[in-house]
Amino acid sequence: MAEMSGWYWLFWLAVAYVSFTYFGYPALLAAWRQIRFGGKQSTLGASGGAGNAALPHISVILTVRNEANHVGVKLNDFLRQDYPAELMEIWVASDQSTDGTNDVVARFAEQDPRVHLVAYGENIGKSEAINRTMPLVTGDVVVMSDARQRIEADTVSRLAAHFADPKVGLVGAEMTLVDASGKPSSECTGLYWRYERAIRRMESQLNLLTGVSGAFLAIRRSLFRSIPLGSYCEDVTLALYTREAGYHVRWEPGARIYEQMRDPYTEFRRKVRTLVGNYQLLSQFWPMYLPWRGRTAFALICHKVCRLFIPLALATLYVASVALALTHPIYMVALVGQTALYAAGGAGIAFAVLRRSRVVNACGAFCMLNWAALVALVHVLRHGPRIQWR
């Protein structure tokens, strides 16, 4: 009988693992938030967290590599912020740019004394570029950003507002992936990012947040520690440093940044790098994953580690469904359902026109995410958790 076989236990264990990772953890966060705050909105992660306290001096580190087409637009965004000019400086860390990026930044530096160029002659990677530029900045709070994302005029002030709370050490902005027309994207990666944002908001409200978007974040300069060479997830690295020091990590939904979706292959490669970065974090910060680290370990395991091994659980689930298909209708339904999901997902990834269907689009997001997780796992097994930012 199926109930007595090893396949039975593998099937239901895989179902439980996948269900908890994608649905159980968010549901647990939602229930926790409801119990803690009831019908009231938590002020953690809400706009205007600082009140009218004195604004901190801000240093921006804009890390770029061959971004001549974007860096000028980004610098204009920063220079137009509704933040006192005398309280903000901008350092552009150029990582062996050869396309005219440095010339664009130099022209800005000639026109505005707040802009400074630090050009590195060798490819050192984003993390090392940040490490080498940090000793040059003078701000109490350091904003770190990439070149491609557009920002609203109040983005810096919304992040800076949180630092009036002495317990806050790092704050992340909310990134929205948009299509060519500037509207929020609902295709694969964009759909996944909506799901991810919802989880991070709840984690922030419950003081569980262990990572923000590396495209735009702010950290107290006093809390900065050198990022390990070759790190890809510097945002999570800095968040974990902050939590280790006993400070809070917050998410500011009112500080909005926008990035245009790139082609599916580029987005897929970026997701693979992010997942390899999660393996880096596991190897670098393993003591923080131990159970006695409390809520930090809980969030890291549920949000970061569990997702890494979903492809193995899905493969187990599919094979078990095949083995049990003829023993009970529920297993045949499971087999047909999984086959349909993967077929729809593959078709959605391959053909953009099919992504107009919400069902096909959701299947595509699921398949892309887990294929990226499998590729990341293979990469780590072959090369270790190393990857260079370019």
Helices and strands as residue ranges (DSSP letters): G 2-4, H 6-19, I 20-24, H 25-37, E 58-64, H 71-79, G 85-87, E 88-95, H 101-111, E 115-120, H 126-133, G 134-136, E 141-145, E 150-151, H 155-161, G 162-164, E 168-178, H 188-205, E 216-220, G 221-223, H 234-244, E 248-260, H 264-284, G 286-289, G 291-293, H 295-299, I 300-305, H 306-308, H 310-324, H 329-350, G 352-356, H 358-383
